[in-house]
Amino acid sequence: MYLSLPSDPARLALARRAVRTEMTRQRCLPSQIAAAELVVTELVANVIRHTPAQSYELGVHRTGTTPGAITASVATTGTPPPPACVPAQPPAGDVPDGGWGLEIVDALAHRWGVASGVGRHTTWAVLAPTGAPVPRRRTPCPDAVPRPDPA
């Protein structure tokens, strides 16, 4: 499924509904659907917040490399790409209200990344068949402060 949608926060529910409908049609597990809805919400929010794009293309399709996995993608054309790295966590006691989108994507996705071409930027995330988070340690943005390993 590929769907062009306006970059309008009021229409974000439309993206979630499209993901849910397509994944239900493909008989995905409820946990995978829930993870995909959250990941797509964060990817679309990044486009809305960090780019001047008037619209984006939402994609949801089966991934050929991992049986049962789903790839969700959000693409813009003619705009700079949204942020594409996981920021370091702020020091204790300095917790911002926002800016956790890619942390959420990183926690829920089996893998994710950005593909850029001439005038087109796509942020994608592969969701495991169960939708369960995949424990791993990611490298934060190059200019971010490294964080300690979780206890």
N, CA, C and O atoms as a GROMACS GRO file, in nm:
protein
  604
    1MET      N    1   0.084  -0.117   0.000
    1MET     CA    2   0.000   0.000   0.000
    1MET      C    3   0.089   0.124   0.000
    1MET      O    4   0.182   0.134   0.080
    2TYR      N    5   0.061   0.215  -0.088
    2TYR     CA    6   0.124   0.346  -0.088
    2TYR      C    7   0.013   0.449  -0.096
    2TYR      O    8  -0.081   0.435  -0.175
    3LEU      N    9   0.024   0.553  -0.013
    3LEU     CA   10  -0.082   0.652  -0.001
    3LEU      C   11  -0.020   0.788   0.017
    3LEU      O   12   0.068   0.805   0.102
    4SER      N   13  -0.062   0.886  -0.060
    4SER     CA   14  -0.014   1.023  -0.045
    4SER      C   15  -0.108   1.097   0.049
    4SER      O   16  -0.229   1.096   0.031
    5LEU      N   17  -0.048   1.161   0.151
    5LEU     CA   18  -0.128   1.231   0.252
    5LEU      C   19  -0.071   1.370   0.277
    5LEU      O   20   0.048   1.393   0.256
    6PRO      N   21  -0.155   1.464   0.321
    6PRO     CA   22  -0.106   1.599   0.350
    6PRO      C   23  -0.028   1.601   0.482
    6PRO      O   24  -0.057   1.525   0.574
    7SER      N   25   0.072   1.688   0.488
    7SER     CA   26   0.152   1.705   0.610
    7SER      C   27   0.076   1.795   0.707
    7SER      O   28   0.112   1.910   0.729
    8ASP      N   29  -0.028   1.741   0.762
    8ASP     CA   30  -0.117   1.816   0.850
    8ASP      C   31  -0.137   1.735   0.978
    8ASP      O   32  -0.187   1.623   0.973
    9PRO      N   33  -0.098   1.791   1.094
    9PRO     CA   34  -0.113   1.716   1.220
    9PRO      C   35  -0.256   1.668   1.244
    9PRO      O   36  -0.276   1.563   1.305
   10ALA      N   37  -0.354   1.743   1.197
   10ALA     CA   38  -0.494   1.703   1.216
   10ALA      C   39  -0.529   1.579   1.136
   10ALA      O   40  -0.632   1.516   1.162
   11ARG      N   41  -0.446   1.542   1.037
   11ARG     CA   42  -0.474   1.426   0.952
   11ARG      C   43  -0.388   1.305   0.988
   11ARG      O   44  -0.388   1.206   0.916
   12LEU      N   45  -0.315   1.313   1.098
   12LEU     CA   46  -0.228   1.203   1.140
   12LEU      C   47  -0.307   1.075   1.168
   12LEU      O   48  -0.257   0.965   1.143
   13ALA      N   49  -0.427   1.089   1.219
   13ALA     CA   50  -0.512   0.971   1.245
   13ALA      C   51  -0.542   0.896   1.116
   13ALA      O   52  -0.560   0.774   1.119
   14LEU      N   53  -0.546   0.966   1.005
   14LEU     CA   54  -0.570   0.903   0.875
   14LEU      C   55  -0.455   0.807   0.840
   14LEU      O   56  -0.479   0.699   0.787
   15ALA      N   57  -0.333   0.847   0.870
   15ALA     CA   58  -0.216   0.761   0.845
   15ALA      C   59  -0.224   0.635   0.933
   15ALA      O   60  -0.203   0.524   0.885
   16ARG      N   61  -0.256   0.653   1.060
   16ARG     CA   62  -0.267   0.537   1.150
   16ARG      C   63  -0.377   0.442   1.103
   16ARG      O   64  -0.359   0.320   1.103
   17ARG      N   65  -0.490   0.498   1.063
   17ARG     CA   66  -0.602   0.416   1.017
   17ARG      C   67  -0.565   0.338   0.890
   17ARG      O   68  -0.602   0.221   0.875
   18ALA      N   69  -0.491   0.402   0.800
   18ALA     CA   70  -0.448   0.334   0.677
   18ALA      C   71  -0.354   0.218   0.709
   18ALA      O   72  -0.363   0.112   0.649
   19VAL      N   73  -0.263   0.239   0.804
   19VAL     CA   74  -0.170   0.133   0.846
   19VAL      C   75  -0.248   0.018   0.907
   19VAL      O   76  -0.226  -0.098   0.872
   20ARG      N   77  -0.338   0.050   0.998
   20ARG     CA   78  -0.418  -0.054   1.065
   20ARG      C   79  -0.501  -0.134   0.965
   20ARG      O   80  -0.507  -0.256   0.972
   21THR      N   81  -0.564  -0.065   0.871
   21THR     CA   82  -0.648  -0.132   0.771
   21THR      C   83  -0.565  -0.225   0.683
   21THR      O   84  -0.603  -0.340   0.661
   22GLU      N   85  -0.451  -0.175   0.634
   22GLU     CA   86  -0.367  -0.257   0.546
   22GLU      C   87  -0.309  -0.377   0.620
   22GLU      O   88  -0.307  -0.487   0.566
   23MET      N   89  -0.262  -0.356   0.742
   23MET     CA   90  -0.202  -0.467   0.817
   23MET      C   91  -0.306  -0.569   0.862
   23MET      O   92  -0.276  -0.688   0.871
   24THR      N   93  -0.427  -0.524   0.890
   24THR     CA   94  -0.535  -0.616   0.922
   24THR      C   95  -0.568  -0.700   0.799
   24THR      O   96  -0.591  -0.821   0.810
   25ARG      N   97  -0.570  -0.636   0.683
   25ARG     CA   98  -0.596  -0.707   0.557
   25ARG      C   99  -0.488  -0.813   0.533
   25ARG      O  100  -0.517  -0.919   0.478
   26GLN      N  101  -0.365  -0.785   0.574
   26GLN     CA  102  -0.256  -0.880   0.555
   26GLN      C  103  -0.245  -0.980   0.671
   26GLN      O  104  -0.150  -1.058   0.678
   27ARG      N  105  -0.342  -0.977   0.761
   27ARG     CA  106  -0.349  -1.070   0.874
   27ARG      C  107  -0.227  -1.063   0.966
   27ARG      O  108  -0.174  -1.165   1.010
   28CYS      N  109  -0.183  -0.941   0.994
   28CYS     CA  110  -0.073  -0.921   1.088
   28CYS      C  111  -0.123  -0.936   1.230
   28CYS      O  112  -0.242  -0.919   1.257
   29LEU      N  113  -0.033  -0.967   1.321
   29LEU     CA  114  -0.068  -0.978   1.462
   29LEU      C  115  -0.102  -0.840   1.520
   29LEU      O  116  -0.046  -0.740   1.476
   30PRO      N  117  -0.193  -0.836   1.617
   30PRO     CA  118  -0.227  -0.707   1.679
   30PRO      C  119  -0.105  -0.634   1.736
   30PRO      O  120  -0.098  -0.511   1.728
   31SER      N  121  -0.010  -0.707   1.792
   31SER     CA  122   0.110  -0.642   1.847
   31SER      C  123   0.193  -0.577   1.738
   31SER      O  124   0.251  -0.470   1.759
   32GLN      N  125   0.201  -0.639   1.620
   32GLN     CA  126   0.276  -0.582   1.509
   32GLN      C  127   0.202  -0.459   1.454
   32GLN      O  128   0.265  -0.360   1.416
   33ILE      N  129   0.071  -0.466   1.450
   33ILE     CA  130  -0.009  -0.352   1.403
   33ILE      C  131   0.009  -0.234   1.497
   33ILE      O  132   0.029  -0.121   1.452
   34ALA      N  133   0.002  -0.258   1.627
   34ALA     CA  134   0.018  -0.150   1.725
   34ALA      C  135   0.156  -0.086   1.713
   34ALA      O  136   0.168   0.036   1.717
   35ALA      N  137   0.260  -0.168   1.698
   35ALA     CA  138   0.396  -0.116   1.684
   35ALA      C  139   0.406  -0.032   1.556
   35ALA      O  140   0.467   0.075   1.557
   36ALA      N  141   0.347  -0.080   1.447
   36ALA     CA  142   0.354  -0.007   1.320
   36ALA      C  143   0.280   0.127   1.330
   36ALA      O  144   0.328   0.227   1.277
   37GLU      N  145   0.166   0.129   1.396
   37GLU     CA  146   0.092   0.254   1.410
   37GLU      C  147   0.176   0.357   1.486
   37GLU      O  148   0.179   0.474   1.449
   38LEU      N  149   0.243   0.314   1.592
   38LEU     CA  150   0.324   0.406   1.671
   38LEU      C  151   0.446   0.453   1.591
   38LEU      O  152   0.479   0.572   1.592
   39VAL      N  153   0.512   0.361   1.522
   39VAL     CA  154   0.629   0.398   1.441
   39VAL      C  155   0.588   0.496   1.331
   39VAL      O  156   0.656   0.597   1.311
   40VAL      N  157   0.480   0.469   1.261
   40VAL     CA  158   0.435   0.559   1.155
   40VAL      C  159   0.398   0.696   1.213
   40VAL      O  160   0.429   0.798   1.152
   41THR      N  161   0.334   0.699   1.328
   41THR     CA  162   0.302   0.825   1.393
   41THR      C  163   0.428   0.908   1.414
   41THR      O  164   0.430   1.028   1.386
   42GLU      N  165   0.533   0.844   1.464
   42GLU     CA  166   0.658   0.916   1.491
   42GLU      C  167   0.726   0.960   1.362
   42GLU      O  168   0.778   1.072   1.356
   43LEU      N  169   0.728   0.876   1.259
   43LEU     CA  170   0.792   0.913   1.133
   43LEU      C  171   0.717   1.029   1.066
   43LEU      O  172   0.779   1.121   1.014
   44VAL      N  173   0.585   1.023   1.068
   44VAL     CA  174   0.506   1.131   1.008
   44VAL      C  175   0.523   1.259   1.089
   44VAL      O  176   0.535   1.367   1.031
   45ALA      N  177   0.524   1.248   1.221
   45ALA     CA  178   0.543   1.367   1.305
   45ALA      C  179   0.677   1.434   1.274
   45ALA      O  180   0.686   1.557   1.275
   46ASN      N  181   0.780   1.355   1.247
   46ASN     CA  182   0.910   1.413   1.210
   46ASN      C  183   0.900   1.491   1.079
   46ASN      O  184   0.957   1.600   1.067
   47VAL      N  185   0.828   1.437   0.983
   47VAL     CA  186   0.810   1.509   0.856
   47VAL      C  187   0.736   1.640   0.880
   47VAL      O  188   0.778   1.744   0.831
   48ILE      N  189   0.628   1.634   0.956
   48ILE     CA  190   0.547   1.753   0.982
   48ILE      C  191   0.628   1.858   1.059
   48ILE      O  192   0.620   1.977   1.029
   49ARG      N  193   0.703   1.813   1.157
   49ARG     CA  194   0.775   1.907   1.244
   49ARG      C  195   0.906   1.959   1.185
   49ARG      O  196   0.942   2.074   1.207
   50HIS      N  197   0.976   1.875   1.111
   50HIS     CA  198   1.112   1.910   1.072
   50HIS      C  199   1.134   1.938   0.923
   50HIS      O  200   1.247   1.966   0.883
   51THR      N  201   1.030   1.930   0.841
   51THR     CA  202   1.047   1.960   0.699
   51THR      C  203   0.935   2.054   0.653
   51THR      O  204   0.830   2.063   0.716
   52PRO      N  205   0.959   2.124   0.542
   52PRO     CA  206   0.854   2.209   0.487
   52PRO      C  207   0.761   2.134   0.391
   52PRO      O  208   0.682   2.197   0.320
   53ALA      N  209   0.770   2.002   0.387
   53ALA     CA  210   0.690   1.922   0.293
   53ALA      C  211   0.541   1.948   0.314
   53ALA      O  212   0.492   1.952   0.427
   54GLN      N  213   0.469   1.964   0.203
   54GLN     CA  214   0.324   1.982   0.208
   54GLN      C  215   0.250   1.849   0.211
   54GLN      O  216   0.133   1.843   0.249
   55SER      N  217   0.321   1.742   0.171
   55SER     CA  218   0.261   1.608   0.173
   55SER      C  219   0.372   1.505   0.187
   55SER      O  220   0.491   1.538   0.179
   56TYR      N  221   0.332   1.382   0.207
   56TYR     CA  222   0.427   1.271   0.218
   56TYR      C  223   0.360   1.147   0.162
   56TYR      O  224   0.238   1.140   0.147
   57GLU      N  225   0.443   1.049   0.130
   57GLU     CA  226   0.390   0.921   0.083
   57GLU      C  227   0.412   0.818   0.193
   57GLU      O  228   0.525   0.795   0.238
   58LEU      N  229   0.304   0.756   0.235
   58LEU     CA  230   0.308   0.651   0.336
   58LEU      C  231   0.308   0.516   0.265
   58LEU      O  232   0.227   0.492   0.176
   59GLY      N  233   0.399   0.429   0.306
   59GLY     CA  234   0.405   0.296   0.247
   59GLY      C  235   0.402   0.189   0.355
   59GLY      O  236   0.462   0.206   0.461
   60VAL      N  237   0.332   0.080   0.328
   60VAL     CA  238   0.330  -0.036   0.417
   60VAL      C  239   0.330  -0.159   0.327
   60VAL      O  240   0.241  -0.176   0.243
   61HIS      N  241   0.431  -0.244   0.346
   61HIS     CA  242   0.436  -0.365   0.263
   61HIS      C  243   0.516  -0.474   0.333
   61HIS      O  244   0.596  -0.447   0.422
   62ARG      N  245   0.493  -0.597   0.290
   62ARG     CA  246   0.568  -0.711   0.342
   62ARG      C  247   0.714  -0.696   0.302
   62ARG      O  248   0.746  -0.650   0.192
   63THR      N  249   0.802  -0.738   0.391
   63THR     CA  250   0.944  -0.733   0.364
   63THR      C  251   0.988  -0.870   0.317
   63THR      O  252   0.960  -0.970   0.383
   64GLY      N  253   1.056  -0.876   0.206
   64GLY     CA  254   1.096  -1.004   0.149
   64GLY      C  255   1.206  -1.075   0.223
   64GLY      O  256   1.218  -1.197   0.212
   65THR      N  257   1.288  -1.003   0.300
   65THR     CA  258   1.403  -1.066   0.363
   65THR      C  259   1.370  -1.139   0.493
   65THR      O  260   1.441  -1.233   0.529
   66THR      N  261   1.267  -1.098   0.563
   66THR     CA  262   1.229  -1.161   0.690
   66THR      C  263   1.083  -1.202   0.681
   66THR      O  264   0.996  -1.116   0.675
   67PRO      N  265   1.053  -1.333   0.679
   67PRO     CA  266   0.914  -1.377   0.669
   67PRO      C  267   0.826  -1.315   0.778
   67PRO      O  268   0.860  -1.320   0.896
   68GLY      N  269   0.715  -1.258   0.736
   68GLY     CA  270   0.620  -1.198   0.830
   68GLY      C  271   0.650  -1.055   0.869
   68GLY      O  272   0.566  -0.989   0.930
   69ALA      N  273   0.769  -1.004   0.835
   69ALA     CA  274   0.804  -0.866   0.871
   69ALA      C  275   0.733  -0.768   0.778
   69ALA      O  276   0.700  -0.801   0.664
   70ILE      N  277   0.711  -0.649   0.829
   70ILE     CA  278   0.646  -0.542   0.755
   70ILE      C  279   0.740  -0.422   0.751
   70ILE      O  280   0.805  -0.389   0.851
   71THR      N  281   0.748  -0.357   0.636
   71THR     CA  282   0.822  -0.232   0.627
   71THR      C  283   0.722  -0.118   0.617
   71THR      O  284   0.632  -0.119   0.532
   72ALA      N  285   0.739  -0.020   0.704
   72ALA     CA  286   0.659   0.103   0.699
   72ALA      C  287   0.754   0.214   0.655
   72ALA      O  288   0.867   0.221   0.703
   73SER      N  289   0.709   0.300   0.565
   73SER     CA  290   0.796   0.406   0.518
   73SER      C  291   0.718   0.536   0.501
   73SER      O  292   0.598   0.536   0.474
   74VAL      N  293   0.792   0.646   0.517
   74VAL     CA  294   0.737   0.779   0.496
   74VAL      C  295   0.837   0.853   0.409
   74VAL      O  296   0.953   0.870   0.446
   75ALA      N  297   0.791   0.898   0.292
   75ALA     CA  298   0.880   0.963   0.195
   75ALA      C  299   0.832   1.104   0.164
   75ALA      O  300   0.712   1.132   0.157
   76THR      N  301   0.929   1.192   0.147
   76THR     CA  302   0.901   1.329   0.102
   76THR      C  303   0.980   1.355  -0.024
   76THR      O  304   1.083   1.292  -0.050
   77THR      N  305   0.932   1.450  -0.102
   77THR     CA  306   0.998   1.486  -0.227
   77THR      C  307   1.028   1.635  -0.224
   77THR      O  308   0.944   1.716  -0.186
   78GLY      N  309   1.150   1.669  -0.266
   78GLY     CA  310   1.187   1.809  -0.279
   78GLY      C  311   1.210   1.883  -0.150
   78GLY      O  312   1.208   2.006  -0.149
   79THR      N  313   1.231   1.813  -0.042
   79THR     CA  314   1.256   1.878   0.087
   79THR      C  315   1.379   1.815   0.151
   79THR      O  316   1.418   1.704   0.116
   80PRO      N  317   1.441   1.886   0.246
   80PRO     CA  318   1.551   1.823   0.318
   80PRO      C  319   1.496   1.708   0.402
   80PRO      O  320   1.380   1.712   0.443
   81PRO      N  321   1.578   1.607   0.427
   81PRO     CA  322   1.529   1.494   0.506
   81PRO      C  323   1.509   1.532   0.652
   81PRO      O  324   1.575   1.622   0.703
   82PRO      N  325   1.415   1.462   0.719
   82PRO     CA  326   1.400   1.483   0.863
   82PRO      C  327   1.520   1.422   0.935
   82PRO      O  328   1.599   1.351   0.872
   83PRO      N  329   1.536   1.448   1.064
   83PRO     CA  330   1.647   1.391   1.139
   83PRO      C  331   1.652   1.239   1.123
   83PRO      O  332   1.548   1.174   1.112
   84ALA      N  333   1.773   1.183   1.122
   84ALA     CA  334   1.786   1.040   1.095
   84ALA      C  335   1.878   0.970   1.192
   84ALA      O  336   1.937   0.867   1.157
   85CYS      N  337   1.893   1.021   1.311
   85CYS     CA  338   1.975   0.950   1.409
   85CYS      C  339   1.910   0.963   1.546
   85CYS      O  340   1.832   1.056   1.571
   86VAL      N  341   1.942   0.870   1.632
   86VAL     CA  342   1.885   0.869   1.765
   86VAL      C  343   1.964   0.966   1.852
   86VAL      O  344   2.085   0.949   1.869
   87PRO      N  345   1.899   1.067   1.908
   87PRO     CA  346   1.972   1.161   1.993
   87PRO      C  347   2.009   1.095   2.126
   87PRO      O  348   1.943   1.001   2.170
   88ALA      N  349   2.114   1.146   2.188
   88ALA     CA  350   2.151   1.096   2.320
   88ALA      C  351   2.044   1.140   2.419
   88ALA      O  352   1.978   1.242   2.401
   89GLN      N  353   2.028   1.061   2.523
   89GLN     CA  354   1.932   1.098   2.626
   89GLN      C  355   1.986   1.220   2.700
   89GLN      O  356   2.107   1.232   2.721
   90PRO      N  357   1.898   1.311   2.741
   90PRO     CA  358   1.943   1.426   2.817
   90PRO      C  359   1.988   1.382   2.957
   90PRO      O  360   1.952   1.274   3.003
   91PRO      N  361   2.065   1.467   3.024
   91PRO     CA  362   2.106   1.432   3.161
   91PRO      C  363   1.984   1.412   3.250
   91PRO      O  364   1.877   1.467   3.224
   92ALA      N  365   2.001   1.334   3.355
   92ALA     CA  366   1.891   1.308   3.449
   92ALA      C  367   1.833   1.440   3.498
   92ALA      O  368   1.908   1.534   3.528
   93GLY      N  369   1.703   1.447   3.507
   93GLY     CA  370   1.636   1.567   3.555
   93GLY      C  371   1.609   1.669   3.445
   93GLY      O  372   1.540   1.768   3.469
   94ASP      N  373   1.662   1.647   3.327
   94ASP     CA  374   1.644   1.740   3.215
   94ASP      C  375   1.569   1.668   3.104
   94ASP      O  376   1.624   1.645   2.996
   95VAL      N  377   1.445   1.632   3.130
   95VAL     CA  378   1.367   1.552   3.035
   95VAL      C  379   1.275   1.643   2.954
   95VAL      O  380   1.182   1.702   3.009
   96PRO      N  381   1.301   1.654   2.823
   96PRO     CA  382   1.216   1.739   2.740
   96PRO      C  383   1.079   1.676   2.714
   96PRO      O  384   1.062   1.555   2.728
   97ASP      N  385   0.982   1.760   2.676
   97ASP     CA  386   0.848   1.713   2.645
   97ASP      C  387   0.843   1.640   2.512
   97ASP      O  388   0.754   1.557   2.492
   98GLY      N  389   0.934   1.667   2.423
   98GLY     CA  390   0.933   1.605   2.291
   98GLY      C  391   1.072   1.558   2.254
   98GLY      O  392   1.165   1.561   2.335
   99GLY      N  393   1.086   1.515   2.129
   99GLY     CA  394   1.215   1.474   2.081
   99GLY      C  395   1.248   1.328   2.103
   99GLY      O  396   1.364   1.288   2.088
  100TRP      N  397   1.149   1.248   2.138
  100TRP     CA  398   1.173   1.106   2.164
  100TRP      C  399   1.130   1.017   2.050
  100TRP      O  400   1.135   0.894   2.062
  101GLY      N  401   1.087   1.075   1.937
  101GLY     CA  402   1.032   0.997   1.827
  101GLY      C  403   1.124   0.889   1.774
  101GLY      O  404   1.081   0.774   1.759
  102LEU      N  405   1.249   0.923   1.746
  102LEU     CA  406   1.340   0.822   1.692
  102LEU      C  407   1.384   0.722   1.798
  102LEU      O  408   1.420   0.609   1.764
  103GLU      N  409   1.381   0.760   1.924
  103GLU     CA  410   1.404   0.663   2.032
  103GLU      C  411   1.295   0.556   2.029
  103GLU      O  412   1.323   0.438   2.046
  104ILE      N  413   1.172   0.600   2.006
  104ILE     CA  414   1.059   0.507   2.000
  104ILE      C  415   1.072   0.418   1.877
  104ILE      O  416   1.054   0.296   1.886
  105VAL      N  417   1.102   0.478   1.762
  105VAL     CA  418   1.121   0.400   1.639
  105VAL      C  419   1.233   0.299   1.660
  105VAL      O  420   1.219   0.182   1.624
  106ASP      N  421   1.344   0.343   1.718
  106ASP     CA  422   1.459   0.255   1.741
  106ASP      C  423   1.423   0.139   1.834
  106ASP      O  424   1.472   0.027   1.816
  107ALA      N  425   1.340   0.166   1.932
  107ALA     CA  426   1.302   0.061   2.028
  107ALA      C  427   1.207  -0.041   1.966
  107ALA      O  428   1.213  -0.159   2.002
  108LEU      N  429   1.120   0.002   1.876
  108LEU     CA  430   1.018  -0.088   1.822
  108LEU      C  431   1.058  -0.157   1.692
  108LEU      O  432   1.010  -0.267   1.663
  109ALA      N  433   1.145  -0.095   1.615
  109ALA     CA  434   1.179  -0.149   1.483
  109ALA      C  435   1.289  -0.254   1.493
  109ALA      O  436   1.380  -0.244   1.576
  110HIS      N  437   1.279  -0.354   1.408
  110HIS     CA  438   1.384  -0.454   1.394
  110HIS      C  439   1.509  -0.387   1.339
  110HIS      O  440   1.621  -0.414   1.382
  111ARG      N  441   1.487  -0.298   1.242
  111ARG     CA  442   1.591  -0.210   1.190
  111ARG      C  443   1.521  -0.093   1.123
  111ARG      O  444   1.404  -0.103   1.087
  112TRP      N  445   1.592   0.019   1.105
  112TRP     CA  446   1.534   0.135   1.041
  112TRP      C  447   1.646   0.219   0.981
  112TRP      O  448   1.763   0.201   1.013
  113GLY      N  449   1.607   0.311   0.894
  113GLY     CA  450   1.707   0.398   0.833
  113GLY      C  451   1.644   0.498   0.740
  113GLY      O  452   1.522   0.513   0.733
  114VAL      N  453   1.731   0.567   0.667
  114VAL     CA  454   1.688   0.669   0.572
  114VAL      C  455   1.754   0.640   0.439
  114VAL      O  456   1.873   0.611   0.432
  115ALA      N  457   1.676   0.648   0.334
  115ALA     CA  458   1.727   0.635   0.197
  115ALA      C  459   1.703   0.768   0.128
  115ALA      O  460   1.590   0.816   0.122
  116SER      N  461   1.809   0.828   0.078
  116SER     CA  462   1.797   0.956   0.009
  116SER      C  463   1.840   0.942  -0.135
  116SER      O  464   1.942   0.879  -0.166
  117GLY      N  465   1.762   1.001  -0.221
  117GLY     CA  466   1.794   1.005  -0.363
  117GLY      C  467   1.786   1.149  -0.409
  117GLY      O  468   1.782   1.240  -0.326
  118VAL      N  469   1.784   1.169  -0.536
  118VAL     CA  470   1.776   1.304  -0.589
  118VAL      C  471   1.638   1.362  -0.556
  118VAL      O  472   1.538   1.326  -0.619
  119GLY      N  473   1.635   1.450  -0.457
  119GLY     CA  474   1.510   1.516  -0.421
  119GLY      C  475   1.408   1.432  -0.350
  119GLY      O  476   1.296   1.479  -0.328
  120ARG      N  477   1.440   1.310  -0.311
  120ARG     CA  478   1.345   1.223  -0.242
  120ARG      C  479   1.413   1.161  -0.121
  120ARG      O  480   1.524   1.109  -0.130
  121HIS      N  481   1.345   1.166  -0.008
  121HIS     CA  482   1.398   1.112   0.116
  121HIS      C  483   1.294   1.020   0.179
  121HIS      O  484   1.179   1.060   0.198
  122THR      N  485   1.335   0.899   0.212
  122THR     CA  486   1.244   0.801   0.269
  122THR      C  487   1.301   0.751   0.401
  122THR      O  488   1.413   0.702   0.407
  123THR      N  489   1.223   0.765   0.507
  123THR     CA  490   1.258   0.705   0.635
  123THR      C  491   1.175   0.579   0.646
  123THR      O  492   1.053   0.582   0.626
  124TRP      N  493   1.240   0.467   0.676
  124TRP     CA  494   1.172   0.337   0.677
  124TRP      C  495   1.203   0.263   0.806
  124TRP      O  496   1.304   0.288   0.872
  125ALA      N  497   1.114   0.173   0.841
  125ALA     CA  498   1.133   0.088   0.959
  125ALA      C  499   1.077  -0.050   0.930
  125ALA      O  500   0.967  -0.064   0.877
  126VAL      N  501   1.154  -0.151   0.964
  126VAL     CA  502   1.110  -0.290   0.948
  126VAL      C  503   1.063  -0.338   1.085
  126VAL      O  504   1.136  -0.329   1.184
  127LEU      N  505   0.941  -0.388   1.089
  127LEU     CA  506   0.882  -0.437   1.214
  127LEU      C  507   0.879  -0.589   1.212
  127LEU      O  508   0.831  -0.650   1.116
  128ALA      N  509   0.932  -0.648   1.316
  128ALA     CA  510   0.936  -0.794   1.328
  128ALA      C  511   0.794  -0.849   1.325
  128ALA      O  512   0.699  -0.778   1.358
  129PRO      N  513   0.778  -0.977   1.286
  129PRO     CA  514   0.645  -1.036   1.275
  129PRO      C  515   0.560  -1.027   1.402
  129PRO      O  516   0.438  -1.015   1.393
  130THR      N  517   0.622  -1.031   1.519
  130THR     CA  518   0.545  -1.023   1.643
  130THR      C  519   0.518  -0.880   1.686
  130THR      O  520   0.430  -0.856   1.768
  131GLY      N  521   0.594  -0.785   1.632
  131GLY     CA  522   0.582  -0.647   1.675
  131GLY      C  523   0.654  -0.620   1.805
  131GLY      O  524   0.650  -0.508   1.856
  132ALA      N  525   0.722  -0.722   1.859
  132ALA     CA  526   0.794  -0.705   1.986
  132ALA      C  527   0.919  -0.622   1.965
  132ALA      O  528   0.986  -0.636   1.863
  133PRO      N  529   0.953  -0.537   2.061
  133PRO     CA  530   1.076  -0.459   2.050
  133PRO      C  531   1.197  -0.552   2.042
  133PRO      O  532   1.197  -0.663   2.096
  134VAL      N  533   1.300  -0.504   1.975
  134VAL     CA  534   1.422  -0.581   1.958
  134VAL      C  535   1.530  -0.517   2.045
  134VAL      O  536   1.574  -0.406   2.015
  135PRO      N  537   1.574  -0.584   2.153
  135PRO     CA  538   1.675  -0.522   2.239
  135PRO      C  539   1.810  -0.513   2.167
  135PRO      O  540   1.860  -0.613   2.116
  136ARG      N  541   1.867  -0.394   2.164
  136ARG     CA  542   1.998  -0.373   2.105
  136ARG      C  543   2.045  -0.233   2.142
  136ARG      O  544   1.968  -0.152   2.195
  137ARG      N  545   2.168  -0.206   2.115
  137ARG     CA  546   2.223  -0.075   2.147
  137ARG      C  547   2.256  -0.005   2.016
  137ARG      O  548   2.330  -0.059   1.934
  138ARG      N  549   2.204   0.114   1.998
  138ARG     CA  550   2.228   0.193   1.878
  138ARG      C  551   2.332   0.300   1.908
  138ARG      O  552   2.350   0.343   2.022
  139THR      N  553   2.400   0.342   1.805
  139THR     CA  554   2.491   0.455   1.816
  139THR      C  555   2.410   0.582   1.796
  139THR      O  556   2.338   0.595   1.697
  140PRO      N  557   2.421   0.677   1.889
  140PRO     CA  558   2.344   0.801   1.874
  140PRO      C  559   2.405   0.891   1.766
  140PRO      O  560   2.504   0.855   1.702
  141CYS      N  561   2.345   1.007   1.748
  141CYS     CA  562   2.396   1.104   1.651
  141CYS      C  563   2.543   1.133   1.678
  141CYS      O  564   2.587   1.126   1.793
  142PRO      N  565   2.621   1.164   1.574
  142PRO     CA  566   2.763   1.190   1.593
  142PRO      C  567   2.793   1.300   1.694
  142PRO      O  568   2.894   1.293   1.764
  143ASP      N  569   2.707   1.401   1.703
  143ASP     CA  570   2.734   1.511   1.796
  143ASP      C  571   2.667   1.492   1.932
  143ASP      O  572   2.670   1.582   2.015
  144ALA      N  573   2.608   1.377   1.954
  144ALA     CA  574   2.537   1.351   2.080
  144ALA      C  575   2.634   1.296   2.185
  144ALA      O  576   2.738   1.240   2.153
  145VAL      N  577   2.597   1.315   2.307
  145VAL     CA  578   2.677   1.264   2.418
  145VAL      C  579   2.646   1.115   2.436
  145VAL      O  580   2.529   1.079   2.448
  146PRO      N  581   2.748   1.028   2.438
  146PRO     CA  582   2.718   0.885   2.456
  146PRO      C  583   2.649   0.860   2.590
  146PRO      O  584   2.678   0.927   2.689
  147ARG      N  585   2.559   0.765   2.592
  147ARG     CA  586   2.490   0.731   2.716
  147ARG      C  587   2.542   0.599   2.768
  147ARG      O  588   2.591   0.517   2.691
  148PRO      N  589   2.532   0.578   2.899
  148PRO     CA  590   2.581   0.451   2.954
  148PRO      C  591   2.490   0.336   2.916
  148PRO      O  592   2.374   0.354   2.881
  149ASP      N  593   2.546   0.215   2.924
  149ASP     CA  594   2.465   0.097   2.901
  149ASP      C  595   2.354   0.092   3.004
  149ASP      O  596   2.375   0.133   3.118
  150PRO      N  597   2.236   0.041   2.965
  150PRO     CA  598   2.127   0.027   3.063
  150PRO      C  599   2.167  -0.069   3.174
  150PRO      O  600   2.237  -0.167   3.151
  151ALA      N  601   2.121  -0.041   3.292
  151ALA     CA  602   2.153  -0.125   3.409
  151ALA      C  603   2.073  -0.252   3.407
  151ALA      O  604   2.086  -0.334   3.498
   0.00000   0.00000   0.00000
